């Protein structure tokens, strides 16, 4: 019945091992995203003629990366596994069992930017606008990691490009990880970096990132399989959509404030 659909190969999530240490595809994808962010950040500093040293860039990206991981884990436990966490508090430290939340990671990065801005006496919105264009590529790499791991697959479908994932049951599903890679990674990266060339007012780039990601994530959630232990809220809404809605609203408010208030200051 499903012979006409693609069958995903059962790939080993571990790329290779060196004694007790293992290099996983998922971790490698994030490493690629982090290296790209460093290189692209240095390129943007040269193009924008920003008076930042290489060490300052490395410090900013490193603390943002660590905060994204910590925030992503804490956010996942609180947003998606809270009841389980109450009965198993040590679960929050078991990162190897999987479970990261973008929305939690975002809060972690915002906290890192706030700390960095205070420490270096920089404008928070200027730093946030600098970081925002660096993020989508790393998000895209993370989704490629999800795809290789055969996780976070989509809902059952009969579209010609449906894929039967080895741990997704014997049913063809949307490759929603690739949808997210394309929209949240590639398209969002192009949109934001195109927007930065229009000399937008401070803060608007950060607002656009929030709006863009929230929009794409809300849309893709209709193709992504809801978390089994959560299901749908109100019969049709996922947790990802619930978390993205305030992100969209806040992004719109930031853009409006940026153009109304910050634009006047720049005139």
N, C-alpha and C positions, 0 to 999 in steps of 0.2 A: 504493500500500500504506500509505503514511504520511500520506495526505491528511487524516485525521481529527485529527492532532496539530497543536499550535501550532508556528508557525515564527517563530523569533526574528529581528527585523529586524536587518540588518547595520549597526549604529550605529557612527559614527565615535568612537573612544575619546577624541578631542580635542574638547572642548566648543567652544573658539574659540581663535584665535591672534592675537597682537599682535606683528607683525614676527617676530623669531626666537623669541619666547616663546610657549609653548602652555599652555593650561589644560586639563588632562585630567579626565575624569569621576572617575577613581579618586582623584586628588589632591583634587578638590573634596569628595568624600565624607568623606575624612579631615579636611579643614578644617572641615566641618560638625560632625563628631564632636568636634574639638578645641574649637571655639567653644561647643558645648553643654556640654562638660566644665567649661569656665571658668565659664559662667553657673550651672550646677548646683552647682559647688563653692562659689560665693559664696552661693548659696541655702542650702546645707547649713551653712555657717559661721554664717549668721544664725539658722537653726533650732536648731542645736546649741549656740549661744552659745560658739563656739570663739574663743579669743583669737589669731586669725591676721589679719594685715593683707592687703590686696588684693595687695600686692607679693609677699608670701610665697606666696600661692596661685598667682600667676602664675609665680613661679620654680619652684615644685614641679611644676606641670603642664608647663611648658616643658621642663625637664630630663627629665621622664618621657617626653614626646613624642619628644624627640630620641633618648633612650636606647632607646625602643621601635623607632624606625626603624633605628638602628644595630644593635641586638640582633636585630631581625627579619631584617635582611640577612645578618648574620654567621651567625645560626642557620640560615637557608635554605641558605647555601653549605656549612656544616659538616654539617647533617643530611640535605640532599637532593642536593647537588652536590659532595660532597667530592672524589671522584676527578677530576671535571672541573676543580675548583679546583686540584688538585695539578699538573695540566698547563697550567692557565691562571690563574696567581695574580692577574692584573689583573681577572679576572672579578668579584671581590668588589666592585670599585668601579663596575661597570657596572649601576647600579640601574635605569637606563632600560630594560634588557632584561627587567625583571620578576624576581620572586622574593623573597618575604618570608615568614618563618615566625612564626606567632603565638607558639610556644613560645620561640623566640629573643627575640622582642620582650618576652615576659613576663620573661625573665631580665634583659633590659636595664632594664625598669621597676623590678624588685626592686633592682637595683644602684643606680638613681637614688634610690630611697626610702632605701636604706641610707646613701648619701652625704648626702642631704638631712637625714636624722635626726641623723647625726653632726655635721654643720655647725651645725645649729640646736639641738642638744642636746634632741632630741625622742625620745619613745619610738617605736621602729621599728614596732611593731605598731599603735600608734595612727595613725601616718601611713598605713600600709598599709590599715588599715580605712577610712580617709577616702578613699583613692584607689579602692579596689575598686568601690564603687557607681557610679563615674564611667565605668568602662571598658566595660561591655557595649554602651552606645549607640554608641560609636565603633567597636566590633567589628561591630555591625550595619550601620553605614554603609559599612564596608569591604567587607562581603559584597554590599551593593547595588552598589558599585563593580565587584566581580568579575562580577556579573550583567550590568551594562551593558557591560563589556568582553568578555562572552561567553567567560569563562575559568573554570577550576576547576568545570566542569560535572559533572553526575552520571553514573551508570552508565546503560546502555541499559535501557529499560523500556517497557512498554505501558500504563502508567497513563493515564487520560484527560487529566491535566494535564501530560503529558510535552511537552518542547520540543525542537525540532530546532535546534541552535545552528549558526551559519554555519561555525565552525571546529571543530566537534565531529563532523564526518562527517555523512552523510545518514541519521542514525539518531535516533529520539526518546530523550531522556535525562531523568533526574530533574533538576529545577531545584534542585540541592542548595545553591546559593548562597542561595536564598530560605529553604530549611529552616534554614540556619545563621543567617540574619538573624532568623528568627522565634525560634529556640531560644536561640542564643548571644547574640543582641542583645536582643530584646524580652522574652522570658520570663525570662531570667537577670537582666535589669535590674529587672523587677518583683519577682522573688523576693528578690534581695539588698536592695533598698530597703524591702521589707516587713519583712525580717528586722532591719534596722537600727532599726526602730521598737520592737522588743521589748527594748531595752536589753541586748543580748548582751554577754558578757564580751569584753575586748579580745583581738583576734586571731581570734575566731571568724568575723567577717565576711570576712576574708581567706581563711580556711580554706574557708568556704562558696563563695566565688568559685572557688577551685581545684577543689573537688569538682563544682560545678555546670557549669563550662565543660568539664572533663574528661569528665563523663558525657554531656553533649550532643554533644561532638565525637566521642567514641567511637561513639555511636549513629549519627550522621550519616555517619560514614566508611563505613558499609555501603551508603550510597546515592551516595557521591561516587566518581568515577572515580579509581582509584589513579594515582599518577605513573607515566607510561609507562616511564621509565628505571629505576624502582625495582620496580614491580609489587607483588605481595603477598608478605609474609614468612610462612613456614610454611604457605603455601597459602591463607591467609584473613585475615591481619592486615596493616594498612597502617602506614606510618611514623607517620601522625597518631595512630593508636591506641597504638602503642608509646610515643610521647612523652607521650600523655595518661595512661597507666596510672600512672607514678610521680607525676604531678601529682595524681591522685585520691588515692593513698595518703598523700602528704604533706599534702594538704588534710584528710583524716580525722584524721591525727595532730595537726595544728594545732588542730582543733576540740576533740578530746579533751583535749589539754593545756590549751587555753583554759578549758574548763569545769571541769577538775579543779584546775588551779593558779591561773589568773588569777581565777576566780570566788571562790575562797577569799580572795584578797587584797582583793576588792571588798566582801566581807561585813563 
